[in-house]
Amino acid sequence: MNLRHPTLRNASQRFATLRHYCLLSTLLITIGLAHASSPRQPIPQVPIPSQLVNDITPLSAVNGEYELLVKFDDSVEARVQQGALVSLTSKAPMAELQSIAANYGASFEQLLNGGACPNINALLGQAETRSGRAQPDLEGLHQVEFPPTLSGQQLLDLYDDLVFHSDVEFVELREASPGPPPSGGTTPDFSSGPPPSQTLYRGPNPGGDFDFANNLGLIGTGVRLSEVSIAYNFQHEDIGGNLISHPATGLDRYVGNSLWDGWVDHGTATLSQNLAPGNGFGVTGMTRGADGQFYRAGVWTGTDIDFQIEEAFCNALGDSIVAGDGQVVYLEFQVGTPGSWLAPLEVLSSIYMITVVGTDAGVVVLAPAGNGATNLDTSNESLIQSWRARPDSGAIIVGAGSADTNHDRLSFSTFGSRVNLQGWGESVVAAGYGELAQVGGDINRAYTGIFNGTSSATPMVAGAAVLAQESALSLGIPALDSRQMRSFLAATGIPQGTSITGNVGPFVDVRRAVTEVADADVSIANAQSGVTITTTVINHGPREAETIDVDIVFGGVTAYTLSPVTVPAGCQWNPNPPIPPGHSCLGQCPSLLECTFDNAARGQQFIIQHEVQCGPNESFQLDSDAALLGLLNDPVSANDGDQITVLCSGQSSS
């Protein structure tokens, strides 16, 4: 299995095999919260892909080409202290597991703690508070360090010995090799003018209309945008000191190694789409006012790349929640076997766990779908099958679409019902590479007009999320979380074309997003069928409705008996006058049913039903009103209402 970077599709710009990919580390959950949280469901063990087993079995020595990761059960709180694996719960060494590892000359390395990810406690605490769910003990995620001379069969035996241990939640065995990125005087201004330029994707359809938002003064101010990737050229004239790197060690420039240098170009291109300044030359970022952050997921060792994706991801999420609600983090990786399948990085159990913690904490998380033309709904790859069975992580998965008004799925893009939105997967003008221009032969003044793949698509959708978030915050509206943001951008987006089958979702429409971010359109309607009275409340979107307040008045000259059939939680009777002698009803007559529905998703409806009993010649009025509370607006009416006359014969007239 090859972890590859999802980006350009040109044959001359394909990724080669990367040498090292550190297995996904973890977050920590040591926070005791006063409120009761729902229990966490462990992640089931995922079978090793059969092709990986076939590749490993005949090896006389694995030579560092594979990695083994263990997630220990939350209850044991496994940690490495003074070189030994111990349980914080039992206060004792985990001797049996240490013995298993020692049989193969192996040991355990704890991947994350408060030193590697300083805001880990804050991240997990906020995730539990917001979600009401217990979070995983991600500090219990360890890498197994084994000698390179271990044979393939011995590695598989070690895996088996760990999988069946009672203190182990899951074990991951995979290649240590994500693929590198394929890509592809006076510096001209490529932000405007005829193609190739940024004009098309910055402008209205077929572009995302980012210029509309920018012209309103929305450039990402007050929103944190973080990319988790390998490297970028910090010496590029159109990037320069505009970004803050984390961590502070390692190189982010060209070193003469094709693998590393490919990642440098790739990071330069993705960052420039959103964060290049409006300096009158080169490209201009769509969210150039955002607090741009680059989290280095790999360090050049002088001969190779030491991948640190888990630490980078943890820090991007942890720093984001400290900055406030609704910050945006996007990954720039895919996983799979090129030519066979490629999928989002979160099909790996460890990445999935960290992603869920991030979205639970309120961070907007995005990731590429991948460039493998893989059907995520039907693939029989064990990792994808197991991932499909898990609850939705809450992340926004981005596919690659065409750079025209059709917005068709590009043939290489991975697709499926779990893919949420698309960005341009071709013809993107960005900094780096140099095939469009390399002014004065200087690599630090290089530009491309063919950046593409799900790598170019993901920053585009991330930019739309930043601008929508900035618009919401500027109106005093609570920030959208990851699930709310993907629902909102999909509701306001341009529908996917039908020329190529396979869902990659709508294309972002930033004009609608920034102008409709305050809108939730609520309606209410009453109907009578026989003795049943039905009131239906619907949030038509595009925003989630923070609170819908509903009042339903049942009243008439005489009193009637109302029997509840369907009354959702959040409804209660507020009686007016006392019940007249000889009559009865639910509550008192006339009666007021008051309902409050919080966090109503776009398209969500609430059904309220009663059966009525009264004389054959009697009738009464049913009046209902629905209003949005909080800071959202109903673009149709601030207070929707409906009234019907209920006839006791079983007929009604409005």
LUMVEX-416512 format. One record per residue (C-alpha): x, y, z; residue number from 1; chain. Coordinates in pm, whole numbers. Layout:
N
R, X, Y, Z, NUM, A
...
END
This chain:
654
R, 0, 0, 0, 1, A
R, 142, 333, -102, 2, A
R, 49, 658, 66, 3, A
R, 56, 907, -215, 4, A
R, 8, 1275, -249, 5, A
R, -311, 1356, -446, 6, A
R, -230, 1610, -709, 7, A
R, -127, 1636, -1075, 8, A
R, -225, 1371, -1327, 9, A
R, 29, 1426, -1606, 10, A
R, 228, 1111, -1675, 11, A
R, 553, 1308, -1659, 12, A
R, 454, 1445, -1320, 13, A
R, 364, 1126, -1131, 14, A
R, 477, 1062, -778, 15, A
R, 758, 818, -715, 16, A
R, 758, 603, -403, 17, A
R, 838, 786, -81, 18, A
R, 1082, 626, 158, 19, A
R, 933, 695, 497, 20, A
R, 587, 764, 634, 21, A
R, 560, 767, 1010, 22, A
R, 243, 597, 1120, 23, A
R, -30, 815, 1251, 24, A
R, 18, 916, 1606, 25, A
R, -220, 1020, 1861, 26, A
R, -383, 1260, 2085, 27, A
R, -425, 1229, 2459, 28, A
R, -733, 1196, 2669, 29, A
R, -657, 1251, 3031, 30, A
R, -927, 1504, 3094, 31, A
R, -1193, 1428, 3351, 32, A
R, -1501, 1634, 3267, 33, A
R, -1782, 1702, 3508, 34, A
R, -2058, 1615, 3263, 35, A
R, -2139, 1260, 3160, 36, A
R, -2035, 1173, 2805, 37, A
R, -2166, 892, 2593, 38, A
R, -1921, 601, 2572, 39, A
R, -1676, 569, 2286, 40, A
R, -1702, 275, 2047, 41, A
R, -1361, 116, 1980, 42, A
R, -1243, 96, 1620, 43, A
R, -1255, -266, 1499, 44, A
R, -942, -437, 1373, 45, A
R, -897, -392, 997, 46, A
R, -754, -686, 800, 47, A
R, -420, -629, 630, 48, A
R, -478, -576, 256, 49, A
R, -405, -906, 80, 50, A
R, -160, -747, -163, 51, A
R, 41, -613, 128, 52, A
R, 60, -961, 282, 53, A
R, 177, -1102, -51, 54, A
R, 446, -834, -78, 55, A
R, 575, -881, 277, 56, A
R, 574, -1261, 311, 57, A
R, 873, -1348, 87, 58, A
R, 1105, -1075, 220, 59, A
R, 1423, -1195, 388, 60, A
R, 1454, -851, 553, 61, A
R, 1196, -570, 563, 62, A
R, 1471, -302, 565, 63, A
R, 1251, -26, 710, 64, A
R, 1002, -40, 423, 65, A
R, 705, -113, 651, 66, A
R, 566, 28, 971, 67, A
R, 366, -121, 1256, 68, A
R, 137, 84, 1478, 69, A
R, -55, -28, 1787, 70, A
R, -352, 146, 1952, 71, A
R, -387, 17, 2306, 72, A
R, -724, -7, 2478, 73, A
R, -831, 322, 2637, 74, A
R, -874, 161, 2978, 75, A
R, -506, 66, 3022, 76, A
R, -363, 412, 2943, 77, A
R, -46, 268, 2792, 78, A
R, 259, 495, 2799, 79, A
R, 633, 467, 2746, 80, A
R, 820, 578, 3056, 81, A
R, 1199, 550, 3084, 82, A
R, 1200, 317, 2783, 83, A
R, 942, 78, 2928, 84, A
R, 576, 28, 2834, 85, A
R, 360, 85, 3143, 86, A
R, -8, 114, 3228, 87, A
R, -107, 431, 3410, 88, A
R, -423, 254, 3523, 89, A
R, -251, -36, 3697, 90, A
R, 69, 158, 3775, 91, A
R, 261, -147, 3652, 92, A
R, 477, -247, 3354, 93, A
R, 295, -415, 3067, 94, A
R, 535, -708, 3088, 95, A
R, 358, -946, 2853, 96, A
R, 346, -695, 2568, 97, A
R, 706, -595, 2626, 98, A
R, 801, -962, 2613, 99, A
R, 615, -1009, 2283, 100, A
R, 805, -716, 2132, 101, A
R, 1138, -830, 2276, 102, A
R, 1098, -1170, 2107, 103, A
R, 1139, -987, 1777, 104, A
R, 1398, -734, 1894, 105, A
R, 1126, -468, 1893, 106, A
R, 1012, -194, 2131, 107, A
R, 729, 59, 2163, 108, A
R, 754, 431, 2090, 109, A
R, 480, 663, 2214, 110, A
R, 399, 894, 1925, 111, A
R, 224, 1191, 2086, 112, A
R, 219, 1358, 2423, 113, A
R, 201, 1709, 2561, 114, A
R, 553, 1779, 2442, 115, A
R, 495, 1678, 2081, 116, A
R, 150, 1839, 2068, 117, A
R, 124, 2109, 2339, 118, A
R, -248, 2180, 2296, 119, A
R, -355, 1816, 2297, 120, A
R, -542, 1841, 2628, 121, A
R, -733, 2148, 2515, 122, A
R, -819, 1977, 2186, 123, A
R, -959, 1664, 2348, 124, A
R, -1136, 1855, 2621, 125, A
R, -1319, 2073, 2371, 126, A
R, -1401, 1772, 2154, 127, A
R, -1568, 1596, 2446, 128, A
R, -1750, 1906, 2564, 129, A
R, -1891, 1992, 2221, 130, A
R, -1979, 1639, 2113, 131, A
R, -2088, 1489, 2443, 132, A
R, -1885, 1180, 2351, 133, A
R, -1590, 1030, 2531, 134, A
R, -1275, 1076, 2323, 135, A
R, -1010, 811, 2254, 136, A
R, -691, 781, 2453, 137, A
R, -487, 874, 2153, 138, A
R, -172, 890, 2364, 139, A
R, -216, 514, 2371, 140, A
R, -121, 501, 2003, 141, A
R, 236, 366, 1970, 142, A
R, 473, 282, 1691, 143, A
R, 651, -51, 1710, 144, A
R, 1021, -9, 1639, 145, A
R, 1168, -330, 1498, 146, A
R, 1508, -409, 1342, 147, A
R, 1538, -373, 963, 148, A
R, 1676, -729, 949, 149, A
R, 1339, -869, 1058, 150, A
R, 1205, -1100, 786, 151, A
R, 866, -1047, 627, 152, A
R, 721, -1353, 795, 153, A
R, 854, -1242, 1134, 154, A
R, 689, -904, 1087, 155, A
R, 356, -1073, 1010, 156, A
R, 402, -1297, 1314, 157, A
R, 465, -994, 1534, 158, A
R, 151, -836, 1395, 159, A
R, -51, -1149, 1479, 160, A
R, 87, -1168, 1832, 161, A
R, -21, -808, 1898, 162, A
R, -362, -822, 1728, 163, A
R, -497, -1089, 1961, 164, A
R, -379, -932, 2287, 165, A
R, -662, -823, 2517, 166, A
R, -506, -480, 2583, 167, A
R, -489, -392, 2212, 168, A
R, -767, -203, 2032, 169, A
R, -622, -234, 1682, 170, A
R, -293, -283, 1496, 171, A
R, -201, -123, 1164, 172, A
R, 66, -264, 932, 173, A
R, 143, -60, 624, 174, A
R, 412, 66, 393, 175, A
R, 634, 345, 520, 176, A
R, 613, 520, 187, 177, A
R, 371, 787, 75, 178, A
R, 430, 888, -285, 179, A
R, 587, 1222, -375, 180, A
R, 387, 1488, -556, 181, A
R, 360, 1467, -933, 182, A
R, 354, 1802, -1082, 183, A
R, 395, 1966, -1258, 184, A
R, 1315, 4090, -1551, 185, A
R, 970, 4150, -1392, 186, A
R, 735, 3877, -1287, 187, A
R, 406, 3895, -1483, 188, A
R, 79, 3934, -1296, 189, A
R, -104, 3603, -1342, 190, A
R, -395, 3703, -1119, 191, A
R, -582, 3864, -1410, 192, A
R, -587, 3880, -1787, 193, A
R, -638, 3610, -2048, 194, A
R, -566, 3244, -1973, 195, A
R, -351, 3110, -1831, 196, A
R, -438, 3324, -1532, 197, A
R, -632, 3302, -1209, 198, A
R, -919, 3498, -1364, 199, A
R, -1133, 3194, -1442, 200, A
R, -1127, 3018, -1109, 201, A
R, -1138, 3343, -912, 202, A
R, -1431, 3476, -1115, 203, A
R, -1793, 3363, -1153, 204, A
R, -1896, 3025, -1295, 205, A
R, -1701, 2827, -1411, 206, A
R, -1498, 2975, -1124, 207, A
R, -1595, 2989, -759, 208, A
R, -1651, 3369, -763, 209, A
R, -1387, 3434, -499, 210, A
R, -1339, 3784, -641, 211, A
R, -1696, 3871, -540, 212, A
R, -1614, 3803, -176, 213, A
R, -1275, 3974, -201, 214, A
R, -1441, 4286, -346, 215, A
R, -1669, 4292, -40, 216, A
R, -1357, 4304, 175, 217, A
R, -1374, 3935, 267, 218, A
R, -1019, 3800, 235, 219, A
R, -1008, 3559, 529, 220, A
R, -935, 3809, 804, 221, A
R, -983, 3658, 1149, 222, A
R, -984, 3297, 1029, 223, A
R, -695, 3053, 1068, 224, A
R, -614, 2841, 759, 225, A
R, -370, 2555, 817, 226, A
R, -223, 2314, 564, 227, A
R, -75, 1981, 672, 228, A
R, 176, 1875, 406, 229, A
R, 546, 1806, 357, 230, A
R, 726, 2121, 248, 231, A
R, 709, 2449, 58, 232, A
R, 959, 2698, -82, 233, A
R, 978, 2966, 185, 234, A
R, 1214, 3158, -43, 235, A
R, 957, 3195, -323, 236, A
R, 895, 3560, -405, 237, A
R, 516, 3520, -383, 238, A
R, 519, 3326, -54, 239, A
R, 816, 3457, 139, 240, A
R, 742, 3547, 500, 241, A
R, 365, 3532, 464, 242, A
R, 337, 3196, 644, 243, A
R, 432, 3070, 986, 244, A
R, 582, 2721, 983, 245, A
R, 535, 2463, 1257, 246, A
R, 742, 2300, 1391, 247, A
R, 1041, 2532, 1369, 248, A
R, 1297, 2272, 1258, 249, A
R, 1369, 2124, 916, 250, A
R, 1404, 2257, 564, 251, A
R, 1134, 2395, 337, 252, A
R, 1336, 2465, 25, 253, A
R, 1500, 2284, -267, 254, A
R, 1783, 2049, -174, 255, A
R, 1852, 1873, -505, 256, A
R, 1652, 1559, -423, 257, A
R, 1367, 1496, -667, 258, A
R, 1141, 1351, -403, 259, A
R, 1179, 1636, -155, 260, A
R, 1187, 1903, -425, 261, A
R, 859, 1771, -567, 262, A
R, 696, 1822, -229, 263, A
R, 849, 2172, -209, 264, A
R, 683, 2270, -538, 265, A
R, 360, 2108, -433, 266, A
R, 337, 2295, -103, 267, A
R, 426, 2621, -274, 268, A
R, 141, 2573, -523, 269, A
R, -127, 2475, -271, 270, A
R, -40, 2756, -31, 271, A
R, -29, 3020, -304, 272, A
R, -388, 2945, -410, 273, A
R, -510, 3097, -84, 274, A
R, -228, 3288, 82, 275, A
R, -18, 3462, -185, 276, A
R, -38, 3839, -120, 277, A
R, -198, 4091, -352, 278, A
R, 136, 4243, -448, 279, A
R, 72, 4313, -815, 280, A
R, 276, 4022, -950, 281, A
R, 258, 3645, -959, 282, A
R, -68, 3508, -815, 283, A
R, -306, 3651, -559, 284, A
R, -447, 3433, -282, 285, A
R, -820, 3389, -246, 286, A
R, -793, 3423, 133, 287, A
R, -477, 3631, 153, 288, A
R, -591, 3796, 476, 289, A
R, -626, 3467, 666, 290, A
R, -389, 3360, 941, 291, A
R, -195, 3118, 721, 292, A
R, -18, 2825, 882, 293, A
R, 187, 2545, 732, 294, A
R, 235, 2232, 944, 295, A
R, 540, 2047, 819, 296, A
R, 464, 1676, 800, 297, A
R, 813, 1578, 691, 298, A
R, 1172, 1679, 757, 299, A
R, 1466, 1637, 520, 300, A
R, 1735, 1439, 701, 301, A
R, 2009, 1505, 447, 302, A
R, 1954, 1175, 267, 303, A
R, 1585, 1102, 315, 304, A
R, 1252, 1231, 444, 305, A
R, 1137, 1169, 798, 306, A
R, 759, 1187, 783, 307, A
R, 576, 1329, 1085, 308, A
R, 217, 1349, 969, 309, A
R, 63, 1261, 1302, 310, A
R, 247, 1532, 1497, 311, A
R, 171, 1792, 1230, 312, A
R, -200, 1704, 1219, 313, A
R, -230, 1709, 1599, 314, A
R, -62, 2048, 1624, 315, A
R, -272, 2198, 1343, 316, A
R, -592, 2090, 1523, 317, A
R, -473, 2179, 1871, 318, A
R, -352, 2526, 1773, 319, A
R, -677, 2584, 1581, 320, A
R, -908, 2525, 1875, 321, A
R, -697, 2759, 2092, 322, A
R, -749, 3026, 1822, 323, A
R, -1130, 2993, 1848, 324, A
R, -1422, 2808, 1692, 325, A
R, -1446, 2731, 1323, 326, A
R, -1081, 2742, 1212, 327, A
R, -995, 2551, 893, 328, A
R, -738, 2269, 857, 329, A
R, -677, 2069, 541, 330, A
R, -463, 1763, 473, 331, A
R, -275, 1711, 147, 332, A
R, -237, 1331, 135, 333, A
R, -408, 1028, -12, 334, A
R, -351, 660, 59, 335, A
R, -358, 348, -156, 336, A
R, -187, 159, -432, 337, A
R, -139, 366, -750, 338, A
R, -303, 204, -1048, 339, A
R, -530, 1, -821, 340, A
R, -700, 228, -567, 341, A
R, -650, 559, -393, 342, A
R, -866, 695, -113, 343, A
R, -883, 965, 157, 344, A
R, -616, 937, 424, 345, A
R, -881, 877, 690, 346, A
R, -938, 519, 573, 347, A
R, -643, 455, 804, 348, A
R, -781, 395, 1154, 349, A
R, -533, 623, 1326, 350, A
R, -597, 919, 1092, 351, A
R, -969, 863, 1129, 352, A
R, -943, 889, 1508, 353, A
R, -756, 1219, 1494, 354, A
R, -997, 1356, 1233, 355, A
R, -1300, 1276, 1452, 356, A
R, -1137, 1446, 1750, 357, A
R, -1080, 1756, 1534, 358, A
R, -1433, 1777, 1398, 359, A
R, -1580, 1703, 1742, 360, A
R, -1377, 1999, 1872, 361, A
R, -1531, 2231, 1610, 362, A
R, -1246, 2251, 1358, 363, A
R, -1343, 2251, 989, 364, A
R, -1135, 1962, 848, 365, A
R, -1086, 1891, 476, 366, A
R, -903, 1616, 290, 367, A
R, -861, 1509, -74, 368, A
R, -1064, 1212, -197, 369, A
R, -766, 1087, -397, 370, A
R, -665, 1052, -763, 371, A
R, -739, 683, -810, 372, A
R, -1079, 685, -987, 373, A
R, -1182, 461, -696, 374, A
R, -1549, 404, -614, 375, A
R, -1556, 441, -236, 376, A
R, -1910, 294, -224, 377, A
R, -1819, -39, -381, 378, A
R, -1444, -92, -340, 379, A
R, -1362, -426, -176, 380, A
R, -1027, -305, -42, 381, A
R, -1024, -400, 326, 382, A
R, -930, -50, 445, 383, A
R, -1213, 112, 249, 384, A
R, -1466, -152, 351, 385, A
R, -1383, -106, 720, 386, A
R, -1391, 274, 683, 387, A
R, -1735, 260, 520, 388, A
R, -1870, 77, 826, 389, A
R, -1756, 353, 1066, 390, A
R, -1958, 662, 1158, 391, A
R, -1898, 967, 941, 392, A
R, -1585, 1148, 1061, 393, A
R, -1738, 1489, 992, 394, A
R, -1456, 1592, 756, 395, A
R, -1517, 1749, 415, 396, A
R, -1388, 1510, 147, 397, A
R, -1298, 1691, -175, 398, A
R, -1309, 1552, -529, 399, A
R, -1167, 1692, -853, 400, A
R, -1401, 1856, -1105, 401, A
R, -1366, 2007, -1449, 402, A
R, -1262, 2368, -1507, 403, A
R, -1576, 2454, -1704, 404, A
R, -1943, 2520, -1638, 405, A
R, -2024, 2148, -1656, 406, A
R, -1838, 2078, -1331, 407, A
R, -1810, 1712, -1423, 408, A
R, -1606, 1468, -1222, 409, A
R, -1262, 1437, -1374, 410, A
R, -1200, 1077, -1472, 411, A
R, -911, 1025, -1230, 412, A
R, -1092, 1154, -922, 413, A
R, -1192, 908, -651, 414, A
R, -1567, 934, -597, 415, A
R, -1863, 809, -395, 416, A
R, -2141, 917, -161, 417, A
R, -1888, 1018, 105, 418, A
R, -1727, 1277, -127, 419, A
R, -1886, 1610, -42, 420, A
R, -1761, 1891, -264, 421, A
R, -1544, 1951, -567, 422, A
R, -1287, 2209, -667, 423, A
R, -1102, 2254, -992, 424, A
R, -883, 1952, -1056, 425, A
R, -714, 2099, -1365, 426, A
R, -571, 2419, -1514, 427, A
R, -504, 2593, -1183, 428, A
R, -256, 2882, -1194, 429, A
R, -30, 2878, -888, 430, A
R, 323, 2945, -766, 431, A
R, 592, 2681, -812, 432, A
R, 702, 2423, -1072, 433, A
R, 795, 2673, -1348, 434, A
R, 639, 2550, -1670, 435, A
R, 429, 2871, -1702, 436, A
R, 713, 3104, -1611, 437, A
R, 1048, 3098, -1436, 438, A
R, 1152, 3460, -1441, 439, A
R, 1523, 3506, -1495, 440, A
R, 1570, 3132, -1464, 441, A
R, 1512, 3172, -1089, 442, A
R, 1331, 2877, -926, 443, A
R, 1212, 3120, -657, 444, A
R, 1018, 3305, -926, 445, A
R, 853, 3001, -1082, 446, A
R, 482, 2961, -1169, 447, A
R, 257, 2691, -1313, 448, A
R, -65, 2705, -1514, 449, A
R, -147, 2334, -1490, 450, A
R, -158, 2256, -1121, 451, A
R, -428, 1995, -1082, 452, A
R, -571, 1685, -913, 453, A
R, -752, 1665, -582, 454, A
R, -455, 1859, -444, 455, A
R, -557, 2176, -628, 456, A
R, -925, 2109, -556, 457, A
R, -886, 2086, -178, 458, A
R, -733, 2433, -118, 459, A
R, -1006, 2579, -338, 460, A
R, -1283, 2434, -120, 461, A
R, -1086, 2528, 193, 462, A
R, -1072, 2886, 66, 463, A
R, -1449, 2890, 19, 464, A
R, -1490, 2763, 377, 465, A
R, -1265, 3039, 511, 466, A
R, -1461, 3314, 332, 467, A
R, -1798, 3174, 440, 468, A
R, -1668, 3156, 798, 469, A
R, -1538, 3512, 783, 470, A
R, -1875, 3632, 657, 471, A
R, -2056, 3451, 940, 472, A
R, -1824, 3588, 1206, 473, A
R, -1850, 3942, 1067, 474, A
R, -2229, 3920, 1113, 475, A
R, -2193, 3801, 1471, 476, A
R, -2316, 3452, 1381, 477, A
R, -2162, 3153, 1558, 478, A
R, -1892, 2981, 1352, 479, A
R, -1992, 2680, 1144, 480, A
R, -1833, 2350, 1242, 481, A
R, -1711, 2095, 988, 482, A
R, -2044, 1918, 935, 483, A
R, -2235, 2245, 915, 484, A
R, -1983, 2392, 671, 485, A
R, -1996, 2099, 428, 486, A
R, -2377, 2097, 436, 487, A
R, -2387, 2472, 379, 488, A
R, -2131, 2481, 96, 489, A
R, -2310, 2189, -72, 490, A
R, -2648, 2363, -41, 491, A
R, -2514, 2686, -191, 492, A
R, -2290, 2518, -450, 493, A
R, -2326, 2458, -825, 494, A
R, -2456, 2106, -899, 495, A
R, -2215, 1848, -1037, 496, A
R, -2241, 1774, -1407, 497, A
R, -2371, 1443, -1537, 498, A
R, -2131, 1367, -1823, 499, A
R, -1918, 1139, -1606, 500, A
R, -2083, 924, -1340, 501, A
R, -1956, 908, -984, 502, A
R, -2038, 1159, -712, 503, A
R, -1782, 1427, -622, 504, A
R, -2042, 1677, -501, 505, A
R, -2127, 2034, -601, 506, A
R, -1871, 2298, -694, 507, A
R, -1836, 2585, -449, 508, A
R, -2021, 2911, -520, 509, A
R, -1859, 3169, -294, 510, A
R, -2101, 3448, -392, 511, A
R, -2396, 3248, -257, 512, A
R, -2198, 3125, 40, 513, A
R, -2100, 3466, 174, 514, A
R, -2438, 3628, 104, 515, A
R, -2656, 3344, 235, 516, A
R, -2452, 3241, 539, 517, A
R, -2710, 3410, 764, 518, A
R, -3009, 3242, 599, 519, A
R, -3219, 2955, 724, 520, A
R, -3563, 2944, 560, 521, A
R, -3826, 2794, 790, 522, A
R, -4182, 2704, 689, 523, A
R, -4483, 2565, 875, 524, A
R, -4794, 2399, 730, 525, A
R, -5107, 2239, 878, 526, A
R, -5325, 1967, 732, 527, A
R, -5623, 1755, 841, 528, A
R, -5689, 1398, 731, 529, A
R, -5991, 1244, 897, 530, A
R, -5946, 1292, 1269, 531, A
R, -5570, 1351, 1240, 532, A
R, -5424, 1702, 1243, 533, A
R, -5063, 1728, 1117, 534, A
R, -4833, 2027, 1152, 535, A
R, -4505, 2011, 956, 536, A
R, -4208, 2241, 1023, 537, A
R, -3917, 2239, 774, 538, A
R, -3582, 2417, 761, 539, A
R, -3520, 2468, 389, 540, A
R, -3166, 2598, 452, 541, A
R, -2913, 2668, 326, 542, A
R, -2791, 2718, 685, 543, A
R, -2855, 2502, 984, 544, A
R, -3119, 2680, 1195, 545, A
R, -2983, 2760, 1538, 546, A
R, -3330, 2763, 1701, 547, A
R, -3683, 2733, 1557, 548, A
R, -3962, 2853, 1785, 549, A
R, -4308, 2711, 1708, 550, A
R, -4647, 2808, 1857, 551, A
R, -4960, 2609, 1774, 552, A
R, -5293, 2734, 1913, 553, A
R, -5590, 2495, 1925, 554, A
R, -5910, 2683, 2022, 555, A
R, -6279, 2731, 1956, 556, A
R, -6614, 2821, 2104, 557, A
R, -6627, 2494, 2294, 558, A
R, -6354, 2261, 2409, 559, A
R, -6233, 1948, 2237, 560, A
R, -6026, 1647, 2321, 561, A
R, -5684, 1638, 2152, 562, A
R, -5491, 1311, 2173, 563, A
R, -5121, 1325, 2088, 564, A
R, -5000, 1093, 1813, 565, A
R, -4655, 1238, 1737, 566, A
R, -4517, 1517, 1954, 567, A
R, -4138, 1564, 1931, 568, A
R, -3917, 1635, 2225, 569, A
R, -3898, 2007, 2280, 570, A
R, -4278, 2057, 2280, 571, A
R, -4489, 2135, 2584, 572, A
R, -4838, 2263, 2657, 573, A
R, -4889, 2614, 2782, 574, A
R, -5257, 2629, 2883, 575, A
R, -5466, 2944, 2877, 576, A
R, -5814, 2936, 3038, 577, A
R, -5928, 2645, 3256, 578, A
R, -6114, 2354, 3098, 579, A
R, -6489, 2437, 3060, 580, A
R, -6727, 2212, 3259, 581, A
R, -6798, 1883, 3086, 582, A
R, -6511, 1912, 2839, 583, A
R, -6153, 1786, 2826, 584, A
R, -5843, 1832, 2614, 585, A
R, -5471, 1777, 2631, 586, A
R, -5363, 2065, 2849, 587, A
R, -5642, 2323, 2866, 588, A
R, -5880, 2467, 2609, 589, A
R, -5802, 2662, 2409, 590, A
R, -5446, 2533, 2433, 591, A
R, -5106, 2657, 2319, 592, A
R, -4843, 2399, 2222, 593, A
R, -4498, 2555, 2236, 594, A
R, -4200, 2386, 2067, 595, A
R, -3832, 2472, 2049, 596, A
R, -3615, 2289, 1796, 597, A
R, -3242, 2351, 1824, 598, A
R, -2972, 2296, 1560, 599, A
R, -3213, 2201, 1283, 600, A
R, -3012, 2082, 983, 601, A
R, -3088, 2192, 630, 602, A
R, -3380, 1984, 504, 603, A
R, -3473, 1863, 853, 604, A
R, -3845, 1849, 927, 605, A
R, -4047, 1812, 1245, 606, A
R, -4388, 1643, 1246, 607, A
R, -4649, 1720, 1512, 608, A
R, -4971, 1514, 1502, 609, A
R, -5289, 1501, 1713, 610, A
R, -5622, 1327, 1682, 611, A
R, -5929, 1537, 1756, 612, A
R, -6261, 1437, 1913, 613, A
R, -6558, 1673, 1892, 614, A
R, -6917, 1690, 1778, 615, A
R, -7016, 1640, 1411, 616, A
R, -7128, 1998, 1363, 617, A
R, -6849, 2169, 1546, 618, A
R, -6527, 2326, 1422, 619, A
R, -6230, 2514, 1560, 620, A
R, -5933, 2716, 1443, 621, A
R, -5575, 2590, 1440, 622, A
R, -5319, 2869, 1418, 623, A
R, -4947, 2797, 1389, 624, A
R, -4638, 3015, 1367, 625, A
R, -4270, 2935, 1326, 626, A
R, -3990, 3183, 1382, 627, A
R, -3612, 3169, 1379, 628, A
R, -3447, 3274, 1701, 629, A
R, -3088, 3383, 1735, 630, A
R, -2889, 3559, 1465, 631, A
R, -3005, 3373, 1154, 632, A
R, -3255, 3524, 911, 633, A
R, -3546, 3379, 720, 634, A
R, -3517, 3531, 371, 635, A
R, -3888, 3465, 303, 636, A
R, -4040, 3589, 625, 637, A
R, -3925, 3658, 977, 638, A
R, -4232, 3473, 1104, 639, A
R, -4400, 3205, 893, 640, A
R, -4755, 3108, 984, 641, A
R, -5045, 2891, 872, 642, A
R, -5409, 2864, 979, 643, A
R, -5679, 2608, 906, 644, A
R, -6036, 2551, 1020, 645, A
R, -6071, 2200, 1157, 646, A
R, -6409, 2041, 1093, 647, A
R, -6509, 1764, 1328, 648, A
R, -6670, 1574, 1042, 649, A
R, -6320, 1497, 923, 650, A
R, -6299, 1767, 659, 651, A
R, -6108, 2090, 673, 652, A
R, -6114, 2428, 507, 653, A
R, -5826, 2674, 509, 654, A
END
